[in-house]
Structure formats: C-alpha cells, structure tokens
C-alpha cells in the first residue's frame, strides 16, 4: 500500500495519571506502530520552538527560563499551581504548538497502517478532534495511586490532587472508541492486538 501521512489513519491514546498509557504504547510500538508522545514533545518544544519560548517569556517573564536556555520548571509550576487562569493561558500556548508538531510528524510517517498520539489531555486540549479513533487506558483508582506513589515518590494525597485536575475517568471512557483495561486481570497484549487488527482493517 502506498501509504503517506495524508492517507494514514490517526489514532490517539489517553488515560488518567497512573493508568499505564506508556506501557500500552510500548505494546503498540512492538507491532511497528509509531507513537507520538505529546507530553514529552511539549517539554522539548518549550525550549526549541522560538514562538513558544517567546510566548512563555511574555506570560511568565524572563525567570521562566534558566541561563542555559532550559525551562525553569519549578518556577512555572509554582506560577500555575493555584492559578487556573495562568494554566489556561499556558495551555493555550502549548497545545496549538504541539498539535502543529504532531501533524508534521504524522505526515512524515510512511508505510504504516496508522499512527498513535499519546497525550494525557487528549480530550481537555481538544486535540482528539483531529483523530480518527481514540483509545482510553483504564485502571482502578487504587492501583493508579499505588503506581504513581511508587514511580514519582509522592504521597497518595498528592496523586489524588493531580487526579482531581484531570477529566473524570467516566467521561474519558464514554468518549473512547476503545478501552484497554490495565488492571492486571486482562491481557494487555491481547487487547492491544485486537484493537490493532481493527485499526489495520480500517486503514486498508
């Protein structure tokens, strides 16, 4: 199949903090599917995209970057932590830059049945609208809290506070075309394989 970016199906994958999105993406990658990791790309763009850098400096001042050009994360986190409006403004700068970058990346792919965009805020940012299908990774709350406290060395309270700032799970599940249950009871590989087969069928 002559398969260039414009003909390739676009799928997205999301899930709450600690749901195991990255693990599921790794399974897709073993099947040869390219994955765009929106959150880590956003961090790169915030230091490499001149327009975005200028926008961040305009919003938070020069202190938002360190002398070596790195992003002053603790400073920015402190600025947006309890300021919904500042966070909204930051997202308004970052999300369009990431969407543009993801689009360029997608169009550069060749000879794959579909691409996968992994993003925590797929629905919140509105970027799901540019996708053909969306997969939500689901795990029970207690399991998610356990995973994140171990991974990030933070308290369960901190994890719950982060969860409270994300879209409720029920909403993500309702909007999903596919759900992957990452609860230790269902085979991840089996579920990913079934979704993969269906997406490949669609892209044929």
trRosetta pair geometry for C-beta under 8 A, 3 or more apart (Angstrom, degrees):
i j d omega theta_ij theta_ji phi_ij phi_ji
1 111 7.6 143 76 -124 81 61
1 204 7.6 -134 -81 -142 149 50
2 7 7.9 75 103 36 70 154
3 7 6.0 -120 -142 80 57 117
3 8 6.0 78 176 -76 96 94
3 110 6.1 129 91 -167 79 56
3 111 5.1 126 60 -88 115 33
3 112 6.7 -168 127 39 138 37
3 113 7.5 -67 -145 -90 154 34
4 7 5.9 79 58 18 64 98
4 8 7.1 -123 107 -22 27 99
4 107 7.5 18 160 -164 87 64
4 110 5.9 -15 -108 -110 55 84
5 8 5.7 -60 -141 22 29 115
5 106 5.3 113 -153 128 106 67
5 107 3.2 129 131 -137 165 40
5 108 6.2 49 -66 1 134 22
5 109 5.5 112 -90 48 81 73
5 110 7.4 -54 -40 -71 70 61
6 107 6.5 30 -52 -123 67 91
7 203 8.0 105 141 -164 83 91
8 106 6.9 -160 77 179 120 89
8 109 6.0 -54 28 89 172 117
8 112 6.3 43 -135 78 135 81
8 113 7.2 136 -143 149 86 21
8 114 5.9 154 175 -115 86 37
8 115 5.9 63 134 -14 128 94
8 203 6.8 11 -147 -144 52 129
9 113 6.7 -5 30 147 111 69
9 114 3.8 -38 75 -107 99 104
9 115 7.6 179 88 22 56 60
9 132 5.0 -80 -162 42 84 153
9 133 7.2 15 169 10 116 108
9 199 6.1 -169 98 -173 150 93
9 202 5.9 78 -89 103 155 111
9 203 4.4 -108 -10 -86 120 105
10 106 6.1 -3 -101 -139 111 144
10 114 6.9 -173 -77 -163 15 90
10 115 5.9 -16 -118 60 62 93
10 117 6.9 11 -175 -9 95 113
10 130 6.7 -47 114 132 156 77
10 131 4.8 -124 118 -131 102 63
10 132 5.1 126 58 0 68 91
10 133 7.9 168 95 29 51 67
11 114 5.3 50 -6 154 107 132
11 115 7.0 -177 34 85 73 43
11 116 5.2 -24 81 -104 97 68
11 117 7.4 179 94 19 46 72
11 131 6.3 75 -141 -171 19 114
11 132 6.4 -52 -76 62 57 89
11 133 4.6 -21 -116 70 88 96
11 134 7.1 167 -166 -87 68 29
11 135 6.4 36 169 -11 113 103
11 199 5.9 -34 -54 -126 143 143
12 116 7.1 134 -112 -162 22 59
12 117 4.7 -30 -112 65 78 93
12 118 7.6 156 -165 -84 63 26
12 119 6.7 -37 -164 28 110 101
12 122 5.1 136 157 -145 135 140
12 127 7.3 148 -112 114 150 96
12 128 5.8 -129 52 -115 159 72
12 131 4.2 -61 -19 -105 111 168
12 133 7.3 -174 25 94 68 50
12 134 4.7 -17 66 -113 100 77
12 135 7.0 -170 92 27 49 70
13 21 5.9 145 133 -154 106 99
13 24 6.5 -161 -173 101 144 123
13 25 6.3 176 76 -77 154 91
13 28 7.8 -150 -42 -15 153 153
13 35 7.9 -33 29 -138 130 110
13 116 5.7 15 -9 -175 114 108
13 117 7.2 173 22 80 69 44
13 118 4.9 -23 69 -104 102 72
13 119 7.8 130 73 23 55 56
13 122 7.6 180 83 -55 22 153
13 134 7.5 164 -84 -163 30 60
13 135 4.5 -16 -108 68 78 104
13 136 7.8 166 -157 -87 56 24
13 137 6.6 43 -180 -26 98 103
14 21 6.8 -28 -153 -108 21 136
14 118 7.5 154 -79 -157 49 52
14 119 5.9 -29 -93 77 96 64
14 120 6.5 112 -147 -141 88 19
14 121 7.7 -159 -134 15 127 6
14 122 3.8 -118 -62 13 137 128
14 123 6.7 -172 93 -13 172 86
14 128 7.8 -57 -16 -80 141 113
14 134 6.8 -12 15 -171 106 106
14 135 7.5 152 24 83 58 57
14 136 5.7 -27 75 -111 80 69
14 137 7.3 -156 100 18 31 82
14 172 6.4 -127 106 -152 114 122
15 19 3.3 -121 149 79 122 152
15 20 7.1 -40 106 53 156 55
15 21 4.7 -179 40 -67 114 99
15 24 7.9 99 -8 19 147 142
15 120 7.8 -65 64 -124 50 60
15 136 5.6 129 -83 -172 74 63
15 137 3.4 -47 -64 59 151 86
15 138 6.5 -143 -133 -64 108 37
15 139 7.5 63 177 4 128 88
15 172 7.0 130 -113 152 39 152
15 180 8.0 -63 -74 60 137 98
15 182 7.8 35 -158 20 162 130
16 19 5.0 109 57 -41 65 116
16 120 8.0 58 -139 -154 25 88
16 139 7.8 -125 61 45 99 83
16 144 6.3 1 101 -141 111 158
16 163 6.2 37 -175 -131 125 89
16 166 5.5 140 -129 104 85 152
16 169 5.6 -53 -30 -86 135 92
16 172 7.0 -162 -44 11 85 159
17 120 7.0 29 -73 -141 70 126
17 144 6.5 105 97 176 64 118
17 148 5.8 39 145 -85 104 143
17 159 6.9 -160 109 -159 130 84
17 162 5.4 4 8 122 167 122
17 163 6.0 -121 41 -82 113 72
17 166 6.5 -178 -13 -23 95 151
18 139 6.7 -109 123 70 80 133
18 143 7.4 167 146 114 113 65
18 144 3.3 117 101 -165 123 77
18 145 6.7 111 124 -50 175 22
18 146 7.9 128 -169 56 136 52
18 147 4.3 144 -154 72 98 115
18 148 4.1 -77 -75 -40 120 103
18 151 7.7 -176 -105 21 85 134
18 159 7.0 32 -32 -160 143 124
19 137 4.4 134 135 106 119 99
19 138 6.2 -51 -150 -115 120 15
19 139 4.7 171 -138 13 59 102
19 144 6.0 -10 -70 -105 52 116
19 182 6.1 108 167 51 69 129
20 23 4.4 -34 -177 33 94 122
20 24 6.0 97 124 -23 87 94
20 137 5.7 -132 73 159 76 139
20 139 5.9 91 5 -39 109 138
20 147 7.1 -100 -63 -145 86 169
20 182 4.1 -144 58 150 139 159
21 24 5.8 -63 -155 38 32 109
21 25 6.2 34 151 -22 69 106
21 118 5.7 135 156 -159 119 112
21 120 7.4 -147 7 -85 161 67
21 137 5.0 -175 -87 27 63 145
22 25 5.4 -52 -148 34 34 115
22 26 6.5 41 152 -26 65 99
22 37 7.9 31 -110 -118 91 120
22 118 7.2 90 -90 179 56 156
23 26 5.7 -50 -156 26 32 114
23 27 7.1 33 147 -19 61 99
23 182 6.9 120 74 -140 127 141
23 188 7.0 -58 132 -153 108 164
24 27 5.7 -49 -160 28 39 113
24 28 6.9 38 145 -15 66 101
24 135 7.7 -155 143 128 142 132
24 137 5.1 -155 -7 -95 153 133
24 180 5.4 111 -124 102 142 161
24 182 6.5 -99 -57 -72 111 131
24 188 6.3 -132 -103 -163 75 117
24 192 6.4 176 -160 -84 81 118
25 28 5.5 -53 -154 36 39 112
25 29 6.3 43 148 -24 69 103
25 35 4.7 89 -169 -135 112 162
25 37 7.5 86 169 -85 168 92
25 116 6.6 177 -130 119 88 139
25 118 5.1 -23 -83 -72 141 144
26 29 5.4 -50 -148 33 35 116
26 30 6.8 40 151 -24 64 97
27 30 5.8 -48 -156 27 35 111
27 31 7.2 27 146 -12 61 103
27 188 5.9 -157 -55 137 158 108
27 189 5.9 -154 -145 -102 130 61
27 192 4.4 167 120 -2 132 176
28 31 5.7 -62 -161 37 39 109
28 33 4.3 -59 164 62 94 128
28 35 6.2 107 88 -66 121 116
28 116 5.5 34 137 -13 159 163
28 192 6.0 -132 -66 -165 70 123
28 196 6.9 174 -122 -85 77 111
29 32 7.6 80 -176 -53 37 9
29 33 6.3 -100 -88 64 34 71
29 34 7.7 53 -115 -113 79 25
29 35 5.7 -67 -70 -4 99 119
31 192 7.4 -167 -19 141 137 113
31 193 7.6 166 -84 -103 139 64
31 196 5.4 -65 162 -134 170 153
32 112 6.7 -163 136 -123 92 99
33 112 6.3 122 -123 -173 53 126
33 113 7.7 -53 -101 53 95 87
33 114 6.6 -6 -136 78 113 76
33 115 7.1 155 -176 -127 85 34
33 116 5.5 59 145 -9 120 117
33 196 7.2 -132 -38 -123 138 106
34 109 5.5 -152 39 -114 148 128
34 112 6.0 -121 4 -47 99 175
34 115 5.4 -30 74 -128 95 89
34 116 7.1 178 92 31 47 79
35 115 7.6 159 -95 -175 30 73
35 116 4.7 -28 -109 79 75 107
35 117 7.6 154 -162 -96 60 21
35 118 5.6 25 -178 -15 109 114
36 41 6.7 -9 179 -30 85 148
36 102 5.3 112 148 -132 157 89
36 105 5.3 119 -102 105 127 150
36 106 7.3 -55 -36 -62 145 79
36 115 6.7 39 -12 162 105 116
36 116 7.0 -177 22 93 71 52
36 117 4.6 -19 64 -114 110 70
36 118 6.7 -179 83 22 52 71
37 40 4.5 18 115 32 120 108
37 41 6.0 151 86 -20 65 92
37 118 5.1 -16 -112 64 57 114
38 41 5.6 -63 -143 41 28 112
38 42 6.1 36 157 -30 66 103
38 98 5.4 69 -159 179 94 133
38 102 6.5 -12 -99 -76 94 128
38 117 6.1 53 -47 177 110 93
38 118 6.2 -156 7 86 85 54
38 119 3.7 4 38 -90 144 99
38 120 7.8 -139 75 13 111 65
38 122 7.9 144 21 -81 156 76
38 127 7.5 146 -117 80 156 168
39 42 5.7 -45 -149 26 30 115
39 43 7.0 31 151 -18 59 100
39 118 7.7 -64 7 113 92 89
39 119 6.5 145 -39 -130 81 60
39 120 5.9 47 -65 -2 130 105
40 43 5.6 -47 -155 30 40 114
40 44 6.8 39 147 -17 66 101
41 44 5.6 -55 -153 36 38 111
41 45 6.1 36 151 -20 70 106
41 98 6.1 116 101 -134 111 94
41 101 6.0 177 161 115 129 141
41 102 7.4 125 95 -71 163 82
42 45 5.7 -54 -144 38 31 111
42 46 6.4 37 155 -28 63 104
42 94 5.4 45 -154 -175 115 117
42 97 7.7 109 -127 87 73 105
42 98 5.0 -25 -86 -82 89 127
43 46 5.9 -51 -152 26 30 114
43 47 7.6 6 156 0 58 102
43 71 7.2 -122 -159 22 75 148
44 47 6.6 -77 -166 44 35 93
44 48 5.7 -8 157 9 76 125
45 48 5.9 -76 -124 54 31 90
45 49 4.4 8 -170 -7 81 123
45 52 5.5 52 147 36 93 167
45 94 7.4 128 88 -144 123 77
45 97 5.3 155 156 136 144 124
45 98 6.5 -157 22 -80 158 69
45 101 6.0 -113 -83 -45 136 158
46 49 7.3 -14 -74 36 18 97
46 52 5.8 -107 -111 134 45 126
46 53 7.0 115 179 -83 46 66
46 56 6.3 70 -156 -49 93 155
46 71 5.2 27 120 -77 121 140
46 94 6.9 -16 -77 -110 102 105
47 53 6.8 65 -135 -88 26 111
47 65 7.8 130 -114 -125 83 112
47 69 6.1 97 -161 146 104 91
47 70 6.4 -19 -110 -127 139 39
47 71 5.6 -110 -65 -36 100 93
48 53 8.0 173 48 -44 12 117
49 52 3.9 52 88 16 112 116
49 53 6.5 170 83 -17 56 84
49 97 5.6 139 107 -162 168 132
49 101 7.8 -96 -73 -66 138 125
50 53 5.6 -54 -143 36 31 113
50 54 6.3 31 158 -20 65 106
51 54 5.8 -55 -151 36 30 111
51 55 6.4 30 151 -20 64 108
51 97 7.1 -178 85 -100 106 117
52 55 5.5 -54 -148 36 33 114
52 56 6.3 33 154 -20 66 104
52 93 6.1 122 -140 159 75 103
52 94 6.9 73 -146 -101 120 56
52 97 4.7 31 -78 -94 125 165
53 56 5.9 -55 -149 35 29 109
53 57 6.4 27 154 -17 64 107
53 65 7.2 30 -157 -66 99 143
54 57 5.8 -57 -149 38 30 110
54 58 6.3 32 152 -23 65 107
55 58 5.6 -54 -148 33 30 113
55 59 6.4 25 155 -16 64 109
55 93 4.3 168 131 -137 139 130
56 59 5.8 -59 -149 39 30 109
56 60 6.1 -20 170 23 68 110
56 64 5.3 -154 146 129 100 151
56 65 7.6 98 104 -47 122 99
56 71 7.8 -50 153 -125 162 102
56 76 7.6 -28 -167 -106 114 132
56 90 7.3 49 -115 -130 82 87
56 93 6.4 164 -65 125 68 159
57 60 6.9 -76 -129 58 22 75
57 61 6.7 -31 -169 151 59 10
57 62 6.1 29 -151 -90 103 45
57 64 5.9 -154 -97 49 52 122
57 65 6.8 -34 -85 -4 99 114
59 64 7.6 55 75 -54 83 159
59 86 7.3 127 171 -152 111 82
59 89 5.7 166 -134 128 130 124
59 90 6.5 156 135 -83 162 71
59 93 6.9 -110 -26 -31 145 148
60 63 6.9 -103 139 69 95 82
60 64 3.9 93 89 -65 125 127
60 75 7.3 118 165 131 134 106
60 76 6.1 -41 -113 -106 169 81
60 79 5.6 -41 -124 -109 114 177
60 86 7.9 80 -84 -163 91 117
61 64 6.2 135 71 -17 55 94
62 65 6.9 -71 -176 43 53 87
63 72 6.2 -75 153 55 63 163
63 75 5.6 -147 138 -169 99 155
64 71 7.0 -29 157 -152 78 71
64 72 5.5 -159 -172 42 28 106
64 75 6.1 -155 -111 103 46 126
64 76 5.7 66 -140 -73 92 100
64 79 7.9 -35 -97 -4 99 154
65 69 6.2 -19 179 -148 123 31
65 70 6.9 152 -161 78 75 34
65 71 6.2 -54 -108 -110 69 39
65 72 5.9 -155 -99 -13 11 94
66 69 7.1 -34 72 36 74 19
66 70 4.6 -2 40 61 117 87
66 71 7.6 16 1 76 89 9
66 72 5.3 134 -49 -73 77 87
71 76 6.8 -28 170 -5 103 141
72 75 3.9 12 128 25 114 125
72 76 6.3 133 89 -19 72 89
73 76 5.9 -64 -145 40 30 104
73 77 5.9 30 161 -21 70 109
74 77 5.7 -54 -143 38 29 114
74 78 6.2 33 156 -22 63 107
75 78 5.8 -59 -155 34 26 112
75 79 6.6 27 149 -22 63 106
76 79 5.4 -53 -150 32 36 115
76 80 6.4 9 162 -2 70 108
76 90 7.5 114 -172 -119 112 148
77 80 6.6 -70 -144 46 26 92
77 81 5.9 47 159 -57 65 101
78 81 5.9 -32 -137 -3 25 119
79 83 6.6 -56 158 37 56 135
79 86 5.6 -126 146 155 91 153
80 83 5.7 -102 -137 61 35 91
80 86 4.9 -141 -104 105 69 107
80 87 4.1 106 -166 -79 109 81
80 90 5.8 -47 -90 3 140 147
83 86 3.9 36 112 18 122 115
83 87 6.4 154 93 -17 67 85
84 87 5.7 -61 -151 38 30 112
84 88 6.2 33 152 -23 67 106
85 88 5.6 -51 -149 33 31 113
85 89 6.5 31 152 -18 64 104
86 89 5.7 -55 -150 36 32 111
86 90 6.4 34 151 -21 66 104
87 90 5.6 -52 -148 34 32 112
87 91 6.4 32 153 -17 65 105
88 91 5.8 -55 -150 38 30 111
88 92 6.4 35 150 -25 63 105
89 92 5.5 -51 -150 31 33 115
89 93 6.9 31 151 -17 62 101
90 93 5.9 -58 -160 33 35 109
90 94 6.1 18 153 -10 70 113
91 94 5.7 -61 -134 46 34 103
91 95 5.4 31 173 -23 74 112
91 121 7.8 -93 -137 134 125 164
91 125 6.8 -140 -175 -109 112 88
92 95 6.7 -36 -116 32 20 107
92 96 7.4 14 176 -6 49 107
93 96 7.4 -83 -174 37 20 97
93 97 6.8 7 152 -10 61 119
94 97 5.9 -71 -155 40 33 110
94 98 6.0 27 158 -18 73 111
95 98 5.8 -58 -144 38 30 109
95 99 6.2 33 157 -24 66 106
95 121 7.8 -86 -99 102 112 127
95 125 4.4 -175 -129 -156 129 113
95 126 7.3 74 168 43 144 93
95 127 6.8 -145 -166 -49 101 109
96 99 5.4 -52 -143 34 34 115
96 100 6.3 35 157 -20 66 104
97 100 5.9 -55 -152 35 29 111
97 101 6.3 27 151 -17 63 110
98 101 5.5 -57 -146 40 32 112
98 102 6.0 35 154 -23 68 107
98 119 7.9 115 146 -109 142 132
98 125 7.8 -30 69 180 129 157
98 127 7.5 -54 101 -85 107 149
99 102 5.8 -53 -145 35 27 112
99 103 6.4 31 153 -23 61 107
99 125 7.8 -171 -60 145 108 122
99 127 5.5 -154 -97 -112 101 108
99 130 6.8 129 -154 -2 105 156
100 103 5.7 -55 -153 32 29 114
100 104 6.7 29 151 -18 63 103
101 104 5.8 -52 -152 34 32 110
101 105 6.3 34 150 -20 65 107
102 105 5.5 -54 -149 37 32 115
102 106 6.2 37 152 -24 66 104
102 117 5.6 42 -158 -120 133 131
102 127 7.4 60 46 -163 158 135
102 130 8.0 120 98 95 124 144
103 106 5.7 -49 -147 32 30 113
103 107 6.5 24 156 -13 63 107
103 130 7.3 -76 -83 175 101 151
104 107 6.0 -62 -152 40 29 107
104 108 6.5 28 151 -23 64 109
105 108 5.8 -62 -154 32 30 112
105 109 7.2 39 150 -34 63 96
105 115 7.8 156 120 -174 93 155
106 109 6.0 -48 -164 11 36 113
106 115 5.2 -158 -125 48 83 159
106 117 7.8 -38 -72 -62 113 112
109 112 5.5 -52 166 31 118 122
109 115 5.4 165 7 -74 167 124
112 115 6.5 83 97 -70 133 70
113 199 6.5 123 122 123 118 88
113 200 4.5 -10 175 -118 170 70
113 203 4.1 142 -175 68 84 149
113 204 7.7 -12 -137 -59 112 56
114 132 7.8 -106 -137 51 121 130
114 199 4.9 -71 9 160 153 121
114 200 7.4 -120 -2 -79 106 50
114 202 7.8 36 -62 74 132 106
114 203 5.3 -146 -53 -58 91 144
116 135 8.0 -23 -139 26 109 126
117 122 7.4 133 107 -112 102 111
117 127 7.3 -108 125 138 146 126
117 131 6.7 -127 37 -90 122 124
119 122 4.4 128 78 -69 105 78
119 125 7.0 -66 152 26 142 137
119 127 6.4 25 59 67 166 139
120 166 7.1 -87 165 -119 102 125
121 124 4.1 -65 -163 57 93 113
121 125 4.6 90 122 -26 104 101
121 127 7.9 83 106 19 76 111
121 166 7.7 -131 -92 -131 77 88
122 125 6.7 -59 -138 38 13 101
122 127 5.8 -92 -150 70 56 97
122 128 4.9 80 153 -64 91 95
122 131 7.8 -13 -169 0 117 148
122 134 6.5 151 137 -139 143 122
123 126 7.8 34 177 -71 33 28
123 128 5.3 4 -93 -13 54 139
123 134 8.0 77 -67 -164 89 160
123 167 5.6 -35 78 5 126 168
123 171 7.3 178 120 129 165 106
123 172 6.4 -148 -5 -106 144 76
123 175 5.9 91 -103 84 134 162
124 166 7.5 -109 -40 -150 141 62
124 167 5.6 -160 -60 -36 99 115
126 129 5.7 -14 171 1 75 118
127 130 5.9 -44 -171 27 62 109
127 131 7.3 59 138 -22 72 106
128 131 5.4 -63 -159 32 48 116
128 134 5.4 1 -144 -79 112 141
128 175 7.2 33 155 151 168 129
131 134 5.9 95 100 -68 138 84
132 202 7.7 164 141 136 139 143
133 177 4.5 -86 -156 51 85 157
133 178 6.9 36 168 -2 114 105
133 199 6.6 -133 46 -104 154 103
133 202 7.8 116 -34 57 137 168
134 175 6.7 -13 82 129 145 89
134 176 5.4 -117 106 -130 95 59
134 177 5.4 122 50 7 60 93
134 178 7.5 -170 99 32 43 74
135 176 6.4 49 -150 -158 20 111
135 177 7.0 -54 -72 62 51 85
135 178 4.5 -23 -111 73 79 105
135 179 7.4 162 -163 -91 64 21
135 180 6.1 33 175 -14 111 106
135 195 6.3 52 -102 -163 130 157
136 172 4.8 144 -133 148 141 99
136 173 5.7 -144 90 -94 154 48
136 175 7.5 103 -48 73 134 78
136 176 3.7 -96 0 -80 111 142
136 178 7.4 174 24 88 62 53
136 179 5.4 -21 68 -111 90 72
136 180 7.4 -168 92 25 42 72
137 179 7.9 141 -103 -164 20 58
137 180 4.8 -25 -111 67 69 105
137 182 5.4 15 -176 -6 101 126
138 169 6.7 96 -128 -167 96 116
138 172 7.9 166 -84 98 92 115
138 173 6.3 38 -81 -89 135 109
138 179 5.6 2 -2 -170 123 106
138 180 6.9 163 21 77 72 50
138 181 5.6 -30 72 -108 98 57
138 182 6.8 158 73 24 41 77
138 183 7.5 -17 110 -46 78 101
139 143 4.9 -106 162 89 109 122
139 144 5.1 138 92 -62 111 90
139 147 7.6 29 114 -3 158 142
139 181 7.6 121 -86 -169 53 53
139 182 4.7 -50 -70 81 103 88
139 183 5.5 163 -133 -82 68 67
140 143 4.8 83 66 10 84 108
140 144 7.0 -156 94 -10 40 89
140 183 5.8 68 -7 -123 94 111
141 144 5.6 -59 -148 36 32 112
141 145 6.3 31 157 -20 68 104
141 163 7.5 64 -138 -147 99 164
141 169 7.8 -123 -70 -21 90 150
142 145 5.8 -52 -149 34 31 111
142 146 6.4 33 152 -20 64 106
143 146 5.6 -53 -149 35 32 113
143 147 6.4 33 152 -21 65 105
143 183 6.4 163 12 -135 168 67
143 184 7.2 -155 -131 -6 146 116
144 147 5.8 -53 -148 34 31 111
144 148 6.3 20 159 -12 66 109
144 159 7.4 168 125 168 85 128
144 163 7.4 100 116 -91 135 128
145 148 6.2 -62 -146 41 28 103
145 149 6.1 26 159 -19 66 109
145 156 5.1 40 180 -137 124 89
145 159 4.9 139 -132 102 74 147
145 160 6.9 9 -107 -59 119 78
146 149 6.2 -57 -143 35 25 107
146 150 6.4 19 159 -13 61 111
147 150 6.1 -69 -156 40 26 106
147 151 5.9 15 157 -15 67 116
148 151 5.6 -57 -135 43 32 108
148 152 5.5 -9 179 16 72 114
148 154 6.8 -35 140 53 92 108
148 159 4.6 132 89 -118 134 125
148 162 7.6 -145 174 58 159 143
149 152 7.1 -65 -121 55 17 81
149 153 7.4 50 177 -117 51 15
149 154 6.0 -112 -120 70 58 60
149 155 6.7 13 -123 -152 108 14
149 156 5.8 -24 -72 -71 136 64
149 159 6.0 -77 -58 -34 81 139
150 153 7.7 7 -173 -69 19 51
152 159 7.9 147 53 -83 128 96
154 158 4.2 -92 163 77 118 141
154 159 6.2 140 97 -50 114 82
155 158 4.8 103 57 2 76 99
155 159 7.3 -139 100 -3 44 85
156 159 5.6 -54 -152 36 37 113
156 160 6.3 39 150 -21 68 104
157 160 5.7 -54 -149 35 32 111
157 161 6.4 35 150 -22 65 103
158 161 5.6 -52 -151 33 33 114
158 162 6.6 34 150 -19 65 102
159 162 5.7 -53 -153 34 34 111
159 163 6.4 37 148 -22 66 105
160 163 5.5 -51 -148 35 34 115
160 164 6.4 41 152 -27 64 102
161 164 5.7 -49 -151 27 31 116
161 165 7.2 27 151 -17 60 102
162 165 6.0 -61 -161 32 36 108
162 166 7.1 27 147 -19 66 105
163 166 5.8 -62 -157 31 39 108
167 171 5.1 -100 164 79 106 131
167 172 5.8 123 102 -54 114 93
168 171 4.8 93 69 2 84 105
168 172 7.4 -156 99 -5 45 86
169 172 5.6 -59 -152 36 38 110
169 173 6.2 35 154 -20 72 106
170 173 5.8 -58 -151 37 31 111
170 174 6.3 34 152 -24 65 106
171 174 5.7 -52 -149 32 31 113
171 175 6.5 17 157 -10 64 110
172 175 6.1 -66 -149 42 29 103
172 176 6.4 40 153 -41 65 106
173 176 5.7 -48 -148 14 32 118
173 179 6.0 27 -139 -99 86 131
176 179 5.4 101 102 -70 147 77
178 195 5.0 83 -168 -116 163 121
178 198 7.8 159 -81 65 134 143
180 188 6.8 52 -179 -137 117 75
180 191 4.9 130 -131 130 84 139
180 192 6.7 30 -116 -69 133 72
180 195 7.2 -60 -71 -24 102 147
181 185 7.2 -42 131 64 123 91
181 186 4.4 71 81 30 112 143
181 191 6.9 -177 34 -83 71 160
182 186 7.8 -86 -84 62 24 100
182 188 6.2 37 -109 -94 82 110
183 186 6.4 58 44 15 90 91
186 190 7.4 -117 168 63 81 116
186 191 6.1 55 141 -44 118 127
187 190 3.7 66 91 9 119 114
187 191 6.5 167 92 -12 65 83
188 191 5.9 -62 -151 39 31 108
188 192 6.0 26 156 -17 69 110
189 192 5.9 -56 -144 39 28 108
189 193 6.1 32 155 -24 64 109
190 193 5.8 -57 -148 34 25 113
190 194 6.6 25 155 -19 62 105
191 194 5.9 -55 -152 33 30 110
191 195 6.6 25 154 -13 65 106
192 195 5.9 -58 -150 40 33 108
192 196 5.9 39 151 -26 67 109
193 196 5.5 -53 -145 35 29 117
193 197 6.4 33 156 -23 64 103
194 197 5.9 -51 -151 31 29 111
194 198 6.7 26 153 -16 62 106
195 198 5.8 -59 -154 37 33 110
195 199 6.3 28 153 -16 69 108
196 199 5.9 -59 -146 39 28 107
196 200 6.2 29 156 -20 65 108
197 200 5.8 -55 -147 36 28 112
197 201 6.4 33 152 -23 62 106
198 201 5.6 -53 -153 32 32 116
198 202 6.6 32 151 -20 64 104
199 202 5.6 -52 -150 33 35 113
199 203 6.4 26 155 -17 67 107
200 203 5.9 -61 -147 38 31 105
200 204 6.9 54 149 -48 62 90
201 204 5.8 -33 -160 -5 33 118
